[in-house]
Amino acid sequence: MKISMAAIGSFVGCLVAGLAVPAWSQAADPESAGTASMLVEEVLVTARKRNDLESVQDVPLAVSAFSGDQIEALLASDLTDITANVPNATAYSSATFPGYVNFFIRGMGVAGTVLSDDPAVGVFVDGVYQGVSAGIVFDSFDLEAVEVLRGPQGTLFGRNVTGGAALLRTRRPTEEFSARVRLIGGNDGNLNVAGSISGPIVEGKLLGKVAVFHSQLNDWMDNPAGKAAGFDDLGEADQQVVRAAFTWLANDDFTADLRLEFGQSEEDPLPIWAVDNTLLLGVQPIPGLSEAGARDSDDPIANGVNEKPLDAEWASGSIELNWDLPTGSLKSITALRDLEQEDLTQDFDGSIIAIFDVNNSFIEQEQFSQELIYNVGLTERLDLTAGFFYFDQEFTYGERRFGALFAALGGGLQAHSVTDHQVVGVFTQVDIALSEQWILTLGGRQSWEEKDTQIGQFGSSLSCTGFGGDDPKQCAFNFEGGDDWSNFTYKAGIQFLVSDDAQLYGSYTRGFRSGGFNIRQNVGVVPGPYDEETVDAFEVGAKADLADGRARINLSLFLNDYDDLQRTVVGTDGFQTVSNAAEASIKGIELETSWLIADGLLLQANMGYLDAELQNFVNPRGGAGGAPVVIDGTRIPYIPKWQRELHLTYDIPVGVGNLTLRGSYRYVGDVHSTDDNLGFQGSSYEEFDASLAYAPASGNWRVAVFGKNLTDNIESSLITNAVNPGWILNQARNPARYGVELLMEF
């Protein structure tokens, strides 16, 4: 699929021309211009798939929710920034495939980019499940709200949400004309231009909206060895996105929403550098590294000699139909998505010589989904939500590895796979008011799933070995297989309404993550199938608004027990295996608080604690001579015990407007990088952000200066222990970013 930007420009022009354009209007109530009060305003959520939106404080779930205005006040640029404000949640953009999000909630997530590793956190955009984690770290400009649901959501949201779910809603067309423009300029050539226009096309019948977005970033990490070899520095990015939406107001009982998105990007893979090496090809240290084999994390230098931008293109569309029936309401969401990412080249050894490099890697994915949701109040005390879900995707994955590690194999290895995947699910959930204060929730979901795959394993044929061809698609398939699974997940919950402003709740939930086949595996090892993993989750929580709404405290305590936990282990040959190798127990605490200390002065503090242990983990390469060994009681990799956040917002009246000072602090604890906890340990890190913004009382524009990661610490906790014995890699986080943002609304 090739997207013509000229065609997109013509489409946008036609839409804008069709919008009725009255005079510019002033936007906001002067009393609502304060950022501090806006950050504690009620946020409406879709977390229970009700026909009507609900206040986040009313639902008996652990949910962190942000309105579009709040996201902009936080100066959060994408999903990774937003989750930095959620306890026990992290989202990383992958170093290998830019735009591929590694999302963790309550200790469950996927750290890699192999499409057969089904995500443990489901991402839903306008109600549409995203089948793969590629292409979803997109800009926040056009978002109406984001909800992060913590913990398994196996009843209403189904498969692969053993960690939780992130629900993103884009802005809908408006019944009155409106327009928004945002301009950002900053260091490292950061330039971001976004705009939207919305309003009636046919008064009272057809509404339209179009949003366009462009961002670019220059290289920000020095790459001396790469430049000497004719390559550039690292970090450059360029992205364009167009979103269009139409709403048909057919009558009082029926509406239809059409949403379209087109995008393309060209982006460098994130820099990777070796922070330690113990032994590699008989050479120590790796040439180009310091004598200690480590590079200072404060030194923004990479040794990559094989950098090449990743080209990505995507298109998606959905139709949402809503009927108000004589009894209840019915929602239908039909969606398509097409994604291509190609030409990725990544220097995976972090040194000035080609030891372990990857090039010509690609992802192709197409998906179709259909969901029906029926809501009805059967009696004054009984509400029912029921639905049907169908999902079908095909994804193709290719990878080419070359360098000194593969010299004996003709210099390189390739892998290629195609997977077909179908899911059918039916679900229902009822809320029963036992009294004015007690509400019982019962729900269940039956899922049927099938996967069929064709795999050309590394080294499986002449076309997969050596340099007979440099396109992984030439790699012939040597494995074909398929399997199907069925699973019943369920939930029982109780809610006690202490008052209009406080509640207690508790729940037991069963969730699951799909079984499958490992599409990145060496020849000689059967790729599967491996079984699905299941989780039994227990949770109690409390939510309360205090002091006439000036203070808020939300608390949750949970215990998640996992069986048949899927683990990916990299063997001494550098290739991975996936198996149901363990059990796990994860218990934790989450606390979200806010306090409007005085008019215009807001303090927010969040805390997350996780105690995550593997139990009876069969490590296939842990014993003498590589024999399997059972490990018990080790910490699960990439899960920090502690996360803490502190945010202070202060509004100062200035003339006919407000000056807003905001400072943020975030702490993320250290992590282990291997299941046996013997690998290199990822360090804890702290982050400081600050901003100064001015908005007039009219509220129709705002200008802000900001700084993110002010200490310029680019070291992340995403440590990779490569071939063992081998070397240790670290992927960079974004460096210090500062700039100016101008937002205008009409």
Order of alpha helices (4+ residues) and beta strands (2+ residues): alpha-alpha-beta-beta-beta-alpha-alpha-beta-beta-beta-beta-beta-beta-beta-beta-beta-beta-alpha-beta-beta-beta-beta-beta-beta-beta-beta-beta-beta-beta-beta-beta-beta-beta-beta-beta-beta-beta-beta-beta-beta-beta-beta
